[in-house]
Amino acid sequence: MGQMDPFSLFLRNALRARGLTQKMFAQRVKCSYPFLNNVVRGLRGAPDNVETWADELQLEGSQREDFLNLAALSRAEPRIRELIIAHERQSQGDQEIKVPRYLLRQVDERNDDT
């Protein structure tokens, strides 16, 4: 990772929109501040309990779906993630990235095998 990936960007914006600091959010979702900071900076993928994060951020509907899809993408192997992001950017002209469900299922299945 090492760069701002779509999940990290979404999370950073969601925290900012809700007036939450990383330390406040880390306490609420019961994770360490260094871990959360690494996720926000794109150095780590989303945690397994990302549903809890979505609950705490009070995400609903398409925002929640996007958040969970981007979380799955953030846990994908770097090459797979790059391919999916490149495909989405090409097809959407660099607009907001929305990952097709069938690709996310493939990413999750592949990660389950490791």
MARMAR-604059 format. One record per residue (C-alpha): residue number from 1; residue in three letters; chain; x, y, z. Coordinates in steps of 0.25 Angstrom, whole numbers, plus 5000, padded with zeros to 4 digits. Each point is the difference from the previous one (the first is absolute). Layout:
# residues N
R  timi  kelo  sero    px    py    pz
R   NUM   ALA     A     X     Y     Z
...
This chain:
# residues 114
R  timi  kelo  sero    px    py    pz
R     1   MET     A  5000  5000  5000
R     2   GLY     A  5008  5012  5005
R     3   GLN     A  4991  5010  4993
R     4   MET     A  4986  5005  5002
R     5   ASP     A  4991  4989  4995
R     6   PRO     A  4985  5002  4998
R     7   PHE     A  4996  4994  5013
R     8   SER     A  5010  5009  5008
R     9   LEU     A  4995  5012  4993
R    10   PHE     A  4985  4996  5003
R    11   LEU     A  5004  4998  5014
R    12   ARG     A  5007  5013  5002
R    13   ASN     A  4989  5008  4994
R    14   ALA     A  4990  4993  5008
R    15   LEU     A  5007  5003  5013
R    16   ARG     A  5002  5014  4996
R    17   ALA     A  4985  5002  4996
R    18   ARG     A  4996  4995  5014
R    19   GLY     A  5010  5008  5008
R    20   LEU     A  5008  4988  5005
R    21   THR     A  5014  4999  5002
R    22   GLN     A  5008  4987  4998
R    23   LYS     A  5002  4999  5015
R    24   MET     A  4985  5001  5003
R    25   PHE     A  4996  4990  4989
R    26   ALA     A  5011  4990  5004
R    27   GLN     A  4994  5001  5014
R    28   ARG     A  4986  4998  4995
R    29   VAL     A  5003  4988  4991
R    30   LYS     A  5010  4994  5011
R    31   CYS     A  5012  5000  4991
R    32   SER     A  5014  5006  5003
R    33   TYR     A  5003  5014  4994
R    34   PRO     A  5012  4996  4993
R    35   PHE     A  4992  4989  4993
R    36   LEU     A  4989  5010  4996
R    37   ASN     A  5010  5010  4995
R    38   ASN     A  5007  4990  4991
R    39   VAL     A  4987  4996  4994
R    40   VAL     A  4996  5015  4998
R    41   ARG     A  5014  5002  4993
R    42   GLY     A  4998  4988  4991
R    43   LEU     A  5011  4992  5007
R    44   ARG     A  4991  4989  5004
R    45   GLY     A  4987  4994  4995
R    46   ALA     A  4986  5001  5007
R    47   PRO     A  4998  4991  5012
R    48   ASP     A  4992  4988  5001
R    49   ASN     A  4990  5007  5008
R    50   VAL     A  4997  5011  4990
R    51   GLU     A  4985  4998  5002
R    52   THR     A  5002  5006  5014
R    53   TRP     A  5007  5012  4994
R    54   ALA     A  4989  5002  4990
R    55   ASP     A  4990  5000  5012
R    56   GLU     A  5008  5010  5008
R    57   LEU     A  5001  5009  4988
R    58   GLN     A  4985  4998  4999
R    59   LEU     A  5001  4997  4985
R    60   GLU     A  4987  4995  4993
R    61   GLY     A  4996  4997  4986
R    62   SER     A  5009  5002  4989
R    63   GLN     A  5011  5007  5009
R    64   ARG     A  5000  4987  5009
R    65   GLU     A  5001  4991  4987
R    66   ASP     A  5011  5009  4994
R    67   PHE     A  5008  5000  5014
R    68   LEU     A  4999  4984  5001
R    69   ASN     A  5004  4998  4985
R    70   LEU     A  5012  5009  5001
R    71   ALA     A  5004  4993  5013
R    72   ALA     A  5000  4987  4993
R    73   LEU     A  5008  5006  4989
R    74   SER     A  5010  5006  5010
R    75   ARG     A  5003  4985  5005
R    76   ALA     A  5003  4995  4986
R    77   GLU     A  5013  4997  4995
R    78   PRO     A  5007  5012  4994
R    79   ARG     A  5000  4996  4986
R    80   ILE     A  4985  4996  5000
R    81   ARG     A  4997  5013  5007
R    82   GLU     A  5008  5008  4989
R    83   LEU     A  4993  4993  4989
R    84   ILE     A  4986  5002  5006
R    85   ILE     A  5003  5015  5003
R    86   ALA     A  5006  5002  4986
R    87   HIS     A  4988  4993  4993
R    88   GLU     A  4990  5009  5008
R    89   ARG     A  5007  5013  4997
R    90   GLN     A  5001  4997  4985
R    91   SER     A  4985  4996  5000
R    92   GLN     A  4996  5012  5008
R    93   GLY     A  5009  5011  4996
R    94   ASP     A  5007  5001  5014
R    95   GLN     A  4987  5003  5007
R    96   GLU     A  4997  4994  5013
R    97   ILE     A  5004  4985  5000
R    98   LYS     A  4989  4990  5002
R    99   VAL     A  5005  4985  4999
R   100   PRO     A  4991  4990  4993
R   101   ARG     A  4995  4989  5010
R   102   TYR     A  5005  4989  4992
R   103   LEU     A  5014  5005  5001
R   104   LEU     A  4999  5002  5015
R   105   ARG     A  4995  4985  5001
R   106   GLN     A  5012  4996  4993
R   107   VAL     A  5009  5008  5009
R   108   ASP     A  4994  4995  5013
R   109   GLU     A  5000  4985  4995
R   110   ARG     A  5015  5002  4996
R   111   ASN     A  5003  5006  5014
R   112   ASP     A  4992  4989  5007
R   113   ASP     A  5010  4990  4993
R   114   THR     A  5012  5006  5007
